[in-house]
Amino acid sequence: MSHAHCAICRTSYHLRHDKRLAFLMLNNILGGPSMNSRLNLRLREKYGLVYSVEANYQAYLDTGIWAIFFGTEQRRLNQSIQLVVKELKKIKSQQLGTLQLHYAKEQMRGQLAMAEENNLSVMLMIGKSWLDLGRIEPLATIFSQIDQVTAGQLLEVANEIFEEKMLSLLTYLPEKS
């Protein structure tokens, strides 16, 4: 059984972009670190195609990078890619309901609060914020900003970032031995 590895990616919002927080939330919904992310539920739980799938977003001062990563059996690679594309189309066409948006915000707040319990994580976050932005945002301020994100903003960001013609696809297929 031969495995294939896949990355679907593109450039995205820079660190100071006004849509960055909405995109962080959207990324979390799609393929963030939780087991209830849309990609995990579809590719892993429903179809058993991947052991893990994740979406990552990293913002820098002048640009950002967004990517989905997964590994699967070579014979299931195309099916996995098609399911990812289908999920991207779905998130671009269907606005989140009130309850879905509420859960997405709660999950994001919970993840940030949990990160506060790790001293190393807190110190790195403070240092990065100070170096990149020249300020340190209190958690209460970030929570308030999360509360301001609307379902309409998430849909707008999805249609901007997940534009299919802007996505790059990289696959690694190891040589057969």
Backbone as JSON Lines, residues from 0, in Angstrom:
{"i":0,"aa":"M","n":[0.85,-1.17,0.0],"ca":[0.0,0.0,0.0],"c":[0.9,1.24,0.0]}
{"i":1,"aa":"S","n":[0.76,2.05,-1.02],"ca":[1.59,3.22,-1.19],"c":[0.81,4.48,-0.84]}
{"i":2,"aa":"H","n":[1.45,5.36,-0.08],"ca":[0.78,6.58,0.35],"c":[1.13,7.76,-0.55]}
{"i":3,"aa":"A","n":[0.2,8.68,-0.63],"ca":[0.39,9.93,-1.34],"c":[0.18,11.06,-0.34]}
{"i":4,"aa":"H","n":[0.91,12.14,-0.52],"ca":[0.77,13.31,0.33],"c":[0.33,14.47,-0.55]}
{"i":5,"aa":"C","n":[-0.53,15.3,0.0],"ca":[-1.1,16.38,-0.81],"c":[-1.13,17.68,-0.02]}
{"i":6,"aa":"A","n":[-0.86,18.77,-0.73],"ca":[-1.0,20.13,-0.18],"c":[-1.78,20.95,-1.2]}
{"i":7,"aa":"I","n":[-2.81,21.61,-0.72],"ca":[-3.58,22.55,-1.53],"c":[-3.38,23.9,-0.85]}
{"i":8,"aa":"C","n":[-2.85,24.89,-1.57],"ca":[-2.47,26.12,-0.89],"c":[-2.59,27.35,-1.77]}
{"i":9,"aa":"R","n":[-2.4,28.49,-1.12],"ca":[-2.35,29.77,-1.83],"c":[-1.88,30.85,-0.87]}
{"i":10,"aa":"T","n":[-1.55,32.0,-1.42],"ca":[-1.23,33.15,-0.57],"c":[-2.53,33.66,0.04]}
{"i":11,"aa":"S","n":[-2.39,34.37,1.15],"ca":[-3.6,34.86,1.84],"c":[-3.29,36.18,2.54]}
{"i":12,"aa":"Y","n":[-4.12,36.54,3.49],"ca":[-4.05,37.84,4.14],"c":[-2.8,38.02,5.0]}
{"i":13,"aa":"H","n":[-2.26,39.22,4.98],"ca":[-1.11,39.57,5.81],"c":[-1.56,39.81,7.24]}
{"i":14,"aa":"L","n":[-0.61,39.99,8.13],"ca":[-0.84,40.08,9.57],"c":[-1.76,41.23,9.99]}
{"i":15,"aa":"R","n":[-1.71,42.32,9.28],"ca":[-2.52,43.49,9.68],"c":[-3.81,43.63,8.86]}
{"i":16,"aa":"H","n":[-4.12,42.65,8.04],"ca":[-5.31,42.72,7.18],"c":[-6.58,42.7,8.03]}
{"i":17,"aa":"D","n":[-7.55,43.52,7.67],"ca":[-8.78,43.61,8.46],"c":[-9.65,42.35,8.39]}
{"i":18,"aa":"K","n":[-9.39,41.47,7.43],"ca":[-10.17,40.22,7.33],"c":[-9.44,39.02,7.95]}
{"i":19,"aa":"R","n":[-8.3,39.27,8.56],"ca":[-7.47,38.18,9.1],"c":[-8.2,37.37,10.16]}
{"i":20,"aa":"L","n":[-8.86,38.0,11.09],"ca":[-9.54,37.27,12.16],"c":[-10.69,36.41,11.61]}
{"i":21,"aa":"A","n":[-11.45,36.97,10.68],"ca":[-12.53,36.19,10.05],"c":[-11.95,34.98,9.32]}
{"i":22,"aa":"F","n":[-10.8,35.18,8.67],"ca":[-10.19,34.06,7.97],"c":[-9.66,33.01,8.95]}
{"i":23,"aa":"L","n":[-9.11,33.44,10.07],"ca":[-8.68,32.49,11.1],"c":[-9.85,31.62,11.55]}
{"i":24,"aa":"M","n":[-10.99,32.25,11.76],"ca":[-12.18,31.5,12.17],"c":[-12.63,30.55,11.07]}
{"i":25,"aa":"L","n":[-12.65,31.02,9.85],"ca":[-13.05,30.18,8.72],"c":[-12.11,28.99,8.57]}
{"i":26,"aa":"N","n":[-10.82,29.23,8.71],"ca":[-9.84,28.16,8.63],"c":[-10.07,27.13,9.74]}
{"i":27,"aa":"N","n":[-10.41,27.61,10.92],"ca":[-10.68,26.74,12.06],"c":[-11.89,25.85,11.78]}
{"i":28,"aa":"I","n":[-12.92,26.43,11.2],"ca":[-14.13,25.67,10.85],"c":[-13.8,24.61,9.82]}
{"i":29,"aa":"L","n":[-13.03,25.0,8.83],"ca":[-12.72,24.11,7.71],"c":[-11.79,22.97,8.1]}
{"i":30,"aa":"G","n":[-10.68,23.29,8.73],"ca":[-9.7,22.23,8.98],"c":[-8.79,22.51,10.15]}
{"i":31,"aa":"G","n":[-9.29,23.23,11.13],"ca":[-8.5,23.59,12.3],"c":[-8.13,22.39,13.15]}
{"i":32,"aa":"P","n":[-7.58,22.64,14.33],"ca":[-7.02,21.57,15.15],"c":[-8.04,20.67,15.85]}
{"i":33,"aa":"S","n":[-9.3,20.97,15.7],"ca":[-10.3,20.16,16.41],"c":[-10.79,18.99,15.55]}
{"i":34,"aa":"M","n":[-11.32,18.0,16.23],"ca":[-11.82,16.81,15.54],"c":[-13.13,17.09,14.8]}
{"i":35,"aa":"N","n":[-13.79,18.21,15.09],"ca":[-15.06,18.5,14.44],"c":[-14.92,19.42,13.23]}
{"i":36,"aa":"S","n":[-13.71,19.61,12.73],"ca":[-13.54,20.43,11.54],"c":[-14.22,19.74,10.35]}
{"i":37,"aa":"R","n":[-14.68,20.53,9.42],"ca":[-15.42,19.99,8.28],"c":[-14.61,18.97,7.48]}
{"i":38,"aa":"L","n":[-13.35,19.28,7.23],"ca":[-12.54,18.35,6.44],"c":[-12.29,17.05,7.2]}
{"i":39,"aa":"N","n":[-12.05,17.15,8.5],"ca":[-11.84,15.95,9.29],"c":[-13.1,15.08,9.3]}
{"i":40,"aa":"L","n":[-14.24,15.71,9.5],"ca":[-15.5,14.96,9.53],"c":[-15.78,14.28,8.19]}
{"i":41,"aa":"R","n":[-15.49,14.97,7.09],"ca":[-15.8,14.4,5.78],"c":[-14.75,13.36,5.35]}
{"i":42,"aa":"L","n":[-13.48,13.74,5.31],"ca":[-12.46,12.85,4.76],"c":[-12.09,11.7,5.68]}
{"i":43,"aa":"R","n":[-12.05,11.98,6.97],"ca":[-11.59,10.95,7.91],"c":[-12.75,10.15,8.49]}
{"i":44,"aa":"E","n":[-13.71,10.86,9.07],"ca":[-14.78,10.18,9.79],"c":[-15.81,9.54,8.86]}
{"i":45,"aa":"K","n":[-16.24,10.28,7.84],"ca":[-17.3,9.76,6.97],"c":[-16.78,8.74,5.96]}
{"i":46,"aa":"Y","n":[-15.64,9.05,5.32],"ca":[-15.16,8.2,4.24],"c":[-13.91,7.38,4.59]}
{"i":47,"aa":"G","n":[-13.26,7.67,5.69],"ca":[-12.07,6.92,6.08],"c":[-10.93,7.0,5.08]}
{"i":48,"aa":"L","n":[-10.78,8.15,4.44],"ca":[-9.77,8.3,3.39],"c":[-8.4,8.73,3.92]}
{"i":49,"aa":"V","n":[-8.38,9.42,5.04],"ca":[-7.13,9.98,5.55],"c":[-7.02,9.67,7.04]}
{"i":50,"aa":"Y","n":[-5.79,9.62,7.52],"ca":[-5.6,9.49,8.96],"c":[-5.75,10.86,9.61]}
{"i":51,"aa":"S","n":[-5.22,11.86,8.96],"ca":[-5.39,13.23,9.45],"c":[-5.43,14.19,8.27]}
{"i":52,"aa":"V","n":[-6.12,15.29,8.48],"ca":[-6.2,16.36,7.49],"c":[-6.22,17.65,8.29]}
{"i":53,"aa":"E","n":[-5.51,18.65,7.82],"ca":[-5.48,19.91,8.54],"c":[-5.39,21.08,7.57]}
{"i":54,"aa":"A","n":[-5.94,22.19,8.01],"ca":[-5.81,23.44,7.27],"c":[-5.02,24.39,8.15]}
{"i":55,"aa":"N","n":[-4.06,25.06,7.57],"ca":[-3.2,25.98,8.32],"c":[-3.2,27.35,7.66]}
{"i":56,"aa":"Y","n":[-3.14,28.37,8.49],"ca":[-3.02,29.74,8.01],"c":[-1.94,30.42,8.83]}
{"i":57,"aa":"Q","n":[-0.96,30.98,8.14],"ca":[0.11,31.71,8.82],"c":[0.21,33.09,8.19]}
{"i":58,"aa":"A","n":[0.05,34.11,9.02],"ca":[0.13,35.49,8.54],"c":[1.5,36.07,8.86]}
{"i":59,"aa":"Y","n":[2.06,36.79,7.9],"ca":[3.31,37.5,8.07],"c":[3.05,38.98,7.84]}
{"i":60,"aa":"L","n":[4.06,39.82,8.02],"ca":[3.86,41.26,7.88],"c":[3.41,41.67,6.48]}
{"i":61,"aa":"D","n":[3.9,40.98,5.45],"ca":[3.59,41.41,4.09],"c":[2.71,40.44,3.31]}
{"i":62,"aa":"T","n":[2.48,39.25,3.82],"ca":[1.67,38.25,3.12],"c":[1.23,37.18,4.1]}
{"i":63,"aa":"G","n":[0.51,36.24,3.61],"ca":[0.11,35.09,4.42],"c":[0.12,33.85,3.55]}
{"i":64,"aa":"I","n":[0.1,32.71,4.19],"ca":[0.03,31.44,3.46],"c":[-1.06,30.6,4.1]}
{"i":65,"aa":"W","n":[-1.86,29.98,3.26],"ca":[-2.92,29.1,3.71],"c":[-2.75,27.77,2.98]}
{"i":66,"aa":"A","n":[-2.93,26.67,3.7],"ca":[-2.76,25.37,3.07],"c":[-3.58,24.3,3.78]}
{"i":67,"aa":"I","n":[-4.0,23.33,3.0],"ca":[-4.6,22.09,3.49],"c":[-3.6,20.99,3.22]}
{"i":68,"aa":"F","n":[-3.34,20.16,4.23],"ca":[-2.42,19.03,4.09],"c":[-3.13,17.74,4.46]}
{"i":69,"aa":"F","n":[-2.87,16.68,3.69],"ca":[-3.36,15.36,4.07],"c":[-2.54,14.29,3.37]}
{"i":70,"aa":"G","n":[-2.58,13.11,3.93],"ca":[-1.96,11.95,3.32],"c":[-3.02,10.88,3.15]}
{"i":71,"aa":"T","n":[-2.93,10.12,2.09],"ca":[-3.91,9.07,1.8],"c":[-3.25,7.99,0.95]}
{"i":72,"aa":"E","n":[-3.96,6.92,0.74],"ca":[-3.47,5.9,-0.19],"c":[-3.49,6.48,-1.59]}
{"i":73,"aa":"Q","n":[-2.51,6.1,-2.42],"ca":[-2.43,6.65,-3.78],"c":[-3.73,6.44,-4.54]}
{"i":74,"aa":"R","n":[-4.33,5.29,-4.39],"ca":[-5.55,4.99,-5.15],"c":[-6.74,5.85,-4.7]}
{"i":75,"aa":"R","n":[-6.62,6.52,-3.55],"ca":[-7.71,7.35,-3.04],"c":[-7.4,8.85,-3.12]}
{"i":76,"aa":"L","n":[-6.28,9.19,-3.74],"ca":[-5.86,10.58,-3.81],"c":[-6.88,11.45,-4.54]}
{"i":77,"aa":"N","n":[-7.29,11.05,-5.74],"ca":[-8.21,11.87,-6.52],"c":[-9.54,12.05,-5.8]}
{"i":78,"aa":"Q","n":[-10.05,10.98,-5.18],"ca":[-11.29,11.07,-4.43],"c":[-11.15,12.06,-3.27]}
{"i":79,"aa":"S","n":[-10.01,12.01,-2.58],"ca":[-9.77,12.92,-1.46],"c":[-9.72,14.37,-1.93]}
{"i":80,"aa":"I","n":[-9.02,14.62,-3.01],"ca":[-8.93,15.98,-3.57],"c":[-10.32,16.48,-3.96]}
{"i":81,"aa":"Q","n":[-11.11,15.63,-4.61],"ca":[-12.46,16.02,-5.02],"c":[-13.33,16.37,-3.81]}
{"i":82,"aa":"L","n":[-13.18,15.63,-2.72],"ca":[-13.96,15.93,-1.52],"c":[-13.53,17.25,-0.88]}
{"i":83,"aa":"V","n":[-12.23,17.55,-0.91],"ca":[-11.75,18.83,-0.39],"c":[-12.33,19.97,-1.23]}
{"i":84,"aa":"V","n":[-12.25,19.84,-2.54],"ca":[-12.79,20.88,-3.44],"c":[-14.29,21.05,-3.21]}
{"i":85,"aa":"K","n":[-14.99,19.95,-3.04],"ca":[-16.43,20.01,-2.78],"c":[-16.72,20.76,-1.48]}
{"i":86,"aa":"E","n":[-15.93,20.51,-0.46],"ca":[-16.11,21.2,0.82],"c":[-15.81,22.69,0.69]}
{"i":87,"aa":"L","n":[-14.78,23.03,-0.1],"ca":[-14.47,24.45,-0.33],"c":[-15.62,25.14,-1.05]}
{"i":88,"aa":"K","n":[-16.21,24.47,-2.05],"ca":[-17.35,25.05,-2.77],"c":[-18.54,25.23,-1.82]}
{"i":89,"aa":"K","n":[-18.74,24.27,-0.95],"ca":[-19.86,24.34,0.0],"c":[-19.7,25.52,0.95]}
{"i":90,"aa":"I","n":[-18.49,25.71,1.47],"ca":[-18.27,26.8,2.42],"c":[-18.33,28.17,1.73]}
{"i":91,"aa":"K","n":[-18.15,28.17,0.39],"ca":[-18.27,29.41,-0.38],"c":[-19.72,29.74,-0.74]}
{"i":92,"aa":"S","n":[-20.58,28.74,-0.72],"ca":[-21.95,28.95,-1.2],"c":[-23.01,28.97,-0.1]}
{"i":93,"aa":"Q","n":[-22.69,28.42,1.07],"ca":[-23.69,28.33,2.14],"c":[-23.22,29.12,3.37]}
{"i":94,"aa":"Q","n":[-23.92,30.19,3.65],"ca":[-23.59,31.0,4.82],"c":[-23.89,30.21,6.09]}
{"i":95,"aa":"L","n":[-23.03,30.35,7.09],"ca":[-23.24,29.67,8.37],"c":[-24.53,30.15,9.03]}
{"i":96,"aa":"G","n":[-25.23,29.22,9.66],"ca":[-26.4,29.59,10.43],"c":[-25.98,30.2,11.75]}
{"i":97,"aa":"T","n":[-26.95,30.75,12.46],"ca":[-26.68,31.42,13.73],"c":[-26.02,30.48,14.74]}
{"i":98,"aa":"L","n":[-26.54,29.26,14.85],"ca":[-25.99,28.3,15.8],"c":[-24.57,27.86,15.4]}
{"i":99,"aa":"Q","n":[-24.35,27.61,14.11],"ca":[-23.02,27.23,13.64],"c":[-22.0,28.33,13.92]}
{"i":100,"aa":"L","n":[-22.39,29.57,13.68],"ca":[-21.5,30.7,13.93],"c":[-21.2,30.82,15.42]}
{"i":101,"aa":"H","n":[-22.22,30.64,16.25],"ca":[-22.03,30.69,17.7],"c":[-21.03,29.62,18.14]}
{"i":102,"aa":"Y","n":[-21.18,28.39,17.67],"ca":[-20.26,27.31,18.03],"c":[-18.84,27.58,17.53]}
{"i":103,"aa":"A","n":[-18.72,28.15,16.34],"ca":[-17.4,28.47,15.8],"c":[-16.69,29.5,16.67]}
{"i":104,"aa":"K","n":[-17.43,30.51,17.13],"ca":[-16.86,31.54,17.99],"c":[-16.48,30.95,19.35]}
{"i":105,"aa":"E","n":[-17.35,30.13,19.92],"ca":[-17.07,29.5,21.21],"c":[-15.83,28.62,21.13]}
{"i":106,"aa":"Q","n":[-15.71,27.88,20.05],"ca":[-14.56,27.0,19.89],"c":[-13.27,27.81,19.78]}
{"i":107,"aa":"M","n":[-13.31,28.88,19.03],"ca":[-12.12,29.72,18.87],"c":[-11.72,30.36,20.2]}
{"i":108,"aa":"R","n":[-12.72,30.87,20.94],"ca":[-12.43,31.44,22.25],"c":[-11.84,30.38,23.18]}
{"i":109,"aa":"G","n":[-12.4,29.18,23.15],"ca":[-11.9,28.09,23.99],"c":[-10.47,27.71,23.66]}
{"i":110,"aa":"Q","n":[-10.14,27.66,22.38],"ca":[-8.77,27.33,21.97],"c":[-7.79,28.4,22.44]}
{"i":111,"aa":"L","n":[-8.19,29.66,22.34],"ca":[-7.32,30.75,22.79],"c":[-7.14,30.7,24.31]}
{"i":112,"aa":"A","n":[-8.23,30.45,25.02],"ca":[-8.15,30.36,26.49],"c":[-7.25,29.2,26.91]}
{"i":113,"aa":"M","n":[-7.34,28.07,26.23],"ca":[-6.49,26.91,26.55],"c":[-5.02,27.23,26.28]}
{"i":114,"aa":"A","n":[-4.76,27.99,25.22],"ca":[-3.38,28.36,24.89],"c":[-2.78,29.23,25.99]}
{"i":115,"aa":"E","n":[-3.62,29.98,26.67],"ca":[-3.17,30.84,27.77],"c":[-2.63,30.04,28.95]}
{"i":116,"aa":"E","n":[-2.94,28.76,29.02],"ca":[-2.5,27.93,30.14],"c":[-1.09,27.39,29.96]}
{"i":117,"aa":"N","n":[-0.54,27.55,28.78],"ca":[0.82,27.09,28.49],"c":[1.74,28.3,28.51]}
{"i":118,"aa":"N","n":[2.61,28.38,29.52],"ca":[3.48,29.55,29.69],"c":[4.35,29.83,28.47]}
{"i":119,"aa":"L","n":[4.93,28.79,27.89],"ca":[5.78,28.97,26.71],"c":[4.95,29.55,25.56]}
{"i":120,"aa":"S","n":[3.77,29.01,25.37],"ca":[2.89,29.49,24.31],"c":[2.55,30.96,24.51]}
{"i":121,"aa":"V","n":[2.25,31.34,25.73],"ca":[1.91,32.73,26.05],"c":[3.1,33.64,25.77]}
{"i":122,"aa":"M","n":[4.27,33.26,26.21],"ca":[5.46,34.1,26.01],"c":[5.79,34.26,24.52]}
{"i":123,"aa":"L","n":[5.65,33.18,23.76],"ca":[5.89,33.27,22.32],"c":[4.86,34.17,21.65]}
{"i":124,"aa":"M","n":[3.6,34.04,22.05],"ca":[2.54,34.87,21.48],"c":[2.77,36.35,21.81]}
{"i":125,"aa":"I","n":[3.14,36.64,23.05],"ca":[3.41,38.03,23.46],"c":[4.6,38.58,22.68]}
{"i":126,"aa":"G","n":[5.68,37.8,22.58],"ca":[6.86,38.26,21.85],"c":[6.57,38.52,20.39]}
{"i":127,"aa":"K","n":[5.86,37.61,19.75],"ca":[5.51,37.77,18.33],"c":[4.63,39.0,18.14]}
{"i":128,"aa":"S","n":[3.64,39.16,19.01],"ca":[2.73,40.31,18.9],"c":[3.5,41.63,19.07]}
{"i":129,"aa":"W","n":[4.39,41.67,20.04],"ca":[5.17,42.88,20.28],"c":[6.09,43.2,19.11]}
{"i":130,"aa":"L","n":[6.77,42.19,18.59],"ca":[7.68,42.41,17.47],"c":[6.94,42.78,16.19]}
{"i":131,"aa":"D","n":[5.84,42.1,15.91],"ca":[5.13,42.32,14.65],"c":[4.19,43.51,14.68]}
{"i":132,"aa":"L","n":[3.52,43.73,15.8],"ca":[2.48,44.76,15.86],"c":[2.82,45.93,16.77]}
{"i":133,"aa":"G","n":[3.82,45.75,17.64],"ca":[4.18,46.81,18.57],"c":[3.2,46.96,19.72]}
{"i":134,"aa":"R","n":[2.37,45.94,19.92],"ca":[1.39,45.96,21.01],"c":[1.03,44.53,21.39]}
{"i":135,"aa":"I","n":[0.43,44.41,22.55],"ca":[-0.04,43.11,23.02],"c":[-1.54,43.23,23.26]}
{"i":136,"aa":"E","n":[-2.3,42.45,22.52],"ca":[-3.76,42.48,22.64],"c":[-4.19,41.65,23.84]}
{"i":137,"aa":"P","n":[-4.93,42.23,24.77],"ca":[-5.47,41.43,25.88],"c":[-6.48,40.41,25.33]}
{"i":138,"aa":"L","n":[-6.59,39.29,26.01],"ca":[-7.51,38.24,25.58],"c":[-8.94,38.76,25.49]}
{"i":139,"aa":"A","n":[-9.34,39.61,26.4],"ca":[-10.7,40.17,26.38],"c":[-10.95,40.96,25.09]}
{"i":140,"aa":"T","n":[-9.94,41.67,24.6],"ca":[-10.06,42.43,23.35],"c":[-10.22,41.48,22.17]}
{"i":141,"aa":"I","n":[-9.42,40.41,22.17],"ca":[-9.51,39.43,21.08],"c":[-10.88,38.76,21.1]}
{"i":142,"aa":"F","n":[-11.38,38.41,22.28],"ca":[-12.71,37.81,22.4],"c":[-13.77,38.75,21.85]}
{"i":143,"aa":"S","n":[-13.64,40.03,22.14],"ca":[-14.59,41.02,21.64],"c":[-14.54,41.08,20.11]}
{"i":144,"aa":"Q","n":[-13.34,41.02,19.54],"ca":[-13.19,41.03,18.08],"c":[-13.8,39.77,17.47]}
{"i":145,"aa":"I","n":[-13.66,38.64,18.13],"ca":[-14.27,37.39,17.66],"c":[-15.78,37.56,17.62]}
{"i":146,"aa":"D","n":[-16.35,38.15,18.65],"ca":[-17.8,38.36,18.71],"c":[-18.32,39.22,17.57]}
{"i":147,"aa":"Q","n":[-17.46,40.08,17.02],"ca":[-17.87,40.99,15.94],"c":[-17.94,40.31,14.57]}
{"i":148,"aa":"V","n":[-17.33,39.15,14.41],"ca":[-17.3,38.46,13.12],"c":[-18.71,37.98,12.77]}
{"i":149,"aa":"T","n":[-19.12,38.23,11.52],"ca":[-20.46,37.84,11.06],"c":[-20.37,36.69,10.06]}
{"i":150,"aa":"A","n":[-21.48,36.01,9.88],"ca":[-21.55,34.94,8.89],"c":[-21.32,35.5,7.49]}
{"i":151,"aa":"G","n":[-21.8,36.7,7.25],"ca":[-21.58,37.34,5.95],"c":[-20.1,37.59,5.68]}
{"i":152,"aa":"Q","n":[-19.36,38.0,6.71],"ca":[-17.92,38.21,6.54],"c":[-17.22,36.89,6.21]}
{"i":153,"aa":"L","n":[-17.62,35.82,6.88],"ca":[-17.01,34.51,6.62],"c":[-17.27,34.07,5.18]}
{"i":154,"aa":"L","n":[-18.48,34.29,4.7],"ca":[-18.82,33.93,3.32],"c":[-18.01,34.77,2.33]}
{"i":155,"aa":"E","n":[-17.87,36.05,2.61],"ca":[-17.08,36.93,1.75],"c":[-15.62,36.48,1.68]}
{"i":156,"aa":"V","n":[-15.05,36.17,2.83],"ca":[-13.66,35.71,2.89],"c":[-13.51,34.37,2.16]}
{"i":157,"aa":"A","n":[-14.46,33.46,2.36],"ca":[-14.4,32.16,1.69],"c":[-14.37,32.34,0.18]}
{"i":158,"aa":"N","n":[-15.2,33.22,-0.34],"ca":[-15.25,33.43,-1.78],"c":[-14.01,34.13,-2.31]}
{"i":159,"aa":"E","n":[-13.37,34.9,-1.47],"ca":[-12.13,35.58,-1.86],"c":[-10.95,34.6,-1.86]}
{"i":160,"aa":"I","n":[-10.77,33.88,-0.78],"ca":[-9.58,33.05,-0.6],"c":[-9.69,31.7,-1.31]}
{"i":161,"aa":"F","n":[-10.86,31.09,-1.3],"ca":[-11.0,29.75,-1.86],"c":[-11.37,29.74,-3.33]}
{"i":162,"aa":"E","n":[-11.02,30.81,-4.04],"ca":[-11.23,30.89,-5.48],"c":[-10.4,29.78,-6.13]}
{"i":163,"aa":"E","n":[-11.07,28.84,-6.79],"ca":[-10.42,27.62,-7.27],"c":[-9.23,27.89,-8.21]}
{"i":164,"aa":"K","n":[-9.33,28.88,-9.06],"ca":[-8.24,29.14,-10.01],"c":[-7.0,29.71,-9.33]}
{"i":165,"aa":"M","n":[-7.13,30.15,-8.07],"ca":[-5.99,30.69,-7.33],"c":[-5.29,29.64,-6.48]}
{"i":166,"aa":"L","n":[-5.84,28.44,-6.39],"ca":[-5.27,27.4,-5.55],"c":[-4.16,26.66,-6.28]}
{"i":167,"aa":"S","n":[-3.14,26.29,-5.54],"ca":[-2.06,25.45,-6.06],"c":[-2.18,24.08,-5.43]}
{"i":168,"aa":"L","n":[-1.83,23.06,-6.2],"ca":[-1.91,21.69,-5.74],"c":[-0.54,21.04,-5.86]}
{"i":169,"aa":"L","n":[-0.08,20.44,-4.79],"ca":[1.19,19.73,-4.78],"c":[0.94,18.34,-4.24]}
{"i":170,"aa":"T","n":[1.35,17.33,-4.99],"ca":[1.23,15.95,-4.5],"c":[2.6,15.29,-4.54]}
{"i":171,"aa":"Y","n":[2.8,14.42,-3.59],"ca":[4.02,13.63,-3.53],"c":[3.61,12.16,-3.59]}
{"i":172,"aa":"L","n":[4.1,11.5,-4.61],"ca":[3.85,10.07,-4.79],"c":[5.2,9.36,-4.73]}
{"i":173,"aa":"P","n":[5.47,8.61,-3.66],"ca":[6.77,7.94,-3.58],"c":[6.92,6.87,-4.66]}
{"i":174,"aa":"E","n":[8.15,6.67,-5.06],"ca":[8.41,5.64,-6.07],"c":[8.07,4.27,-5.52]}
{"i":175,"aa":"K","n":[7.55,3.44,-6.39],"ca":[7.25,2.07,-5.97],"c":[8.55,1.28,-5.87]}
{"i":176,"aa":"S","n":[8.67,0.48,-4.81],"ca":[9.9,-0.29,-4.64],"c":[9.76,-1.7,-5.13]}
